[in-house]
Amino acid sequence: KAVVVGMNLWFAGRLCKTPDLLPVFLRPLGAALGAVGLAYGGYLAIAARIGESTVLTLGSLLLCVGLYLLFACLFGVVSAEDILALPMGNKIYHVLVRLRLIRALEPAEKGRTI
């Protein structure tokens, strides 16, 4: 299966003619692996003390989603332009800039009023 994935990445790189195709795949993969690893580690630590339960599983899934969003911002997977394209993107953008999770755009780069 890894060979097929490698071939797909190679063909995608040739078809897109993008020299930096690998970071496009590695940054989200790193964010996902970090989020899953921390959420699973937290699940195992808590399950060892209180036992397994449905609530613990759902809590771990929610933690994983939150950690992925955090890692996606930190690894540069999500750009300011992506955030601004969302509904209520201006408010989300200001919160993320205030928390220093994404870099603020220069006034000439914004493209629309913020």
PLY file of the C-alpha trace (Angstrom):
ply
format ascii 1.0
element vertex 114
property float x
property float y
property float z
element edge 113
property int vertex1
property int vertex2
end_header
0.00 0.00 0.00
2.86 2.39 0.72
4.15 1.90 -2.81
0.77 2.88 -4.24
0.66 5.99 -2.04
4.17 6.92 -3.16
3.26 6.44 -6.81
0.14 8.57 -6.38
2.19 11.37 -4.81
4.73 11.15 -7.61
2.05 11.31 -10.32
0.24 14.15 -8.54
3.52 16.07 -8.41
4.11 15.57 -12.11
0.56 16.51 -13.10
0.37 19.60 -10.85
3.88 20.77 -11.73
4.26 22.03 -8.17
7.79 21.77 -6.75
6.59 21.94 -3.13
4.00 19.17 -3.23
5.53 17.18 -0.37
4.94 19.84 2.33
1.31 20.00 1.18
0.96 16.40 2.31
3.45 16.32 5.19
2.13 19.27 7.19
-1.44 17.90 7.49
-0.02 14.43 8.16
2.17 15.81 10.96
-0.79 17.67 12.45
-2.95 14.54 12.30
-0.28 12.28 13.80
0.39 14.76 16.62
-3.31 15.13 17.43
-4.04 11.40 17.31
-0.94 10.55 19.33
-1.72 13.01 22.12
-5.43 12.14 22.22
-4.70 8.42 22.30
-2.05 8.87 24.98
-4.51 10.86 27.07
-7.16 8.20 26.53
-4.82 5.43 27.67
-3.69 7.40 30.74
-7.24 8.15 31.88
-8.57 4.70 30.97
-5.86 3.10 33.12
-7.17 4.98 36.16
-10.95 5.03 35.73
-11.57 2.34 33.12
-12.89 2.53 29.60
-16.23 4.16 28.88
-18.21 5.67 26.02
-17.91 9.14 27.52
-14.12 8.80 27.65
-14.05 7.72 24.01
-16.21 10.65 22.90
-14.10 13.02 24.97
-10.93 11.69 23.34
-12.44 12.20 19.89
-13.36 15.79 20.71
-9.89 16.35 22.14
-8.39 14.96 18.93
-10.44 17.36 16.79
-9.38 20.33 18.93
-5.75 19.27 18.86
-5.85 18.85 15.09
-7.18 22.38 14.68
-4.43 23.67 16.97
-1.68 21.73 15.18
-3.08 22.73 11.78
-2.67 26.39 12.73
0.77 25.86 14.25
2.13 23.83 11.31
0.83 26.30 8.74
-1.75 23.96 7.24
-4.43 26.62 7.58
-3.66 30.06 6.21
-5.30 33.37 7.01
-6.93 33.35 3.57
-8.51 29.97 4.33
-9.94 31.31 7.59
-11.30 34.44 5.92
-13.15 32.29 3.36
-15.20 30.63 6.14
-18.55 31.93 7.34
-17.80 34.34 10.21
-14.18 34.12 9.06
-13.40 37.68 10.17
-14.22 36.88 13.79
-12.34 33.57 13.71
-9.38 35.32 12.06
-9.20 37.96 14.78
-9.36 35.35 17.55
-6.60 33.24 15.97
-4.40 36.29 15.43
-4.97 37.40 19.03
-3.98 33.90 20.23
-0.97 34.05 17.85
-1.95 30.82 16.12
-1.79 32.42 12.68
0.17 35.37 11.39
-1.72 38.61 10.76
-1.96 39.69 7.15
-0.57 43.00 6.00
-3.26 45.50 4.93
-2.29 45.09 1.26
-2.60 41.27 1.52
-6.03 41.16 3.11
-8.01 41.55 -0.07
-11.15 42.45 1.84
-12.04 44.54 4.83
-11.26 42.97 8.15
0 1
1 2
2 3
3 4
4 5
5 6
6 7
7 8
8 9
9 10
10 11
11 12
12 13
13 14
14 15
15 16
16 17
17 18
18 19
19 20
20 21
21 22
22 23
23 24
24 25
25 26
26 27
27 28
28 29
29 30
30 31
31 32
32 33
33 34
34 35
35 36
36 37
37 38
38 39
39 40
40 41
41 42
42 43
43 44
44 45
45 46
46 47
47 48
48 49
49 50
50 51
51 52
52 53
53 54
54 55
55 56
56 57
57 58
58 59
59 60
60 61
61 62
62 63
63 64
64 65
65 66
66 67
67 68
68 69
69 70
70 71
71 72
72 73
73 74
74 75
75 76
76 77
77 78
78 79
79 80
80 81
81 82
82 83
83 84
84 85
85 86
86 87
87 88
88 89
89 90
90 91
91 92
92 93
93 94
94 95
95 96
96 97
97 98
98 99
99 100
100 101
101 102
102 103
103 104
104 105
105 106
106 107
107 108
108 109
109 110
110 111
111 112
112 113
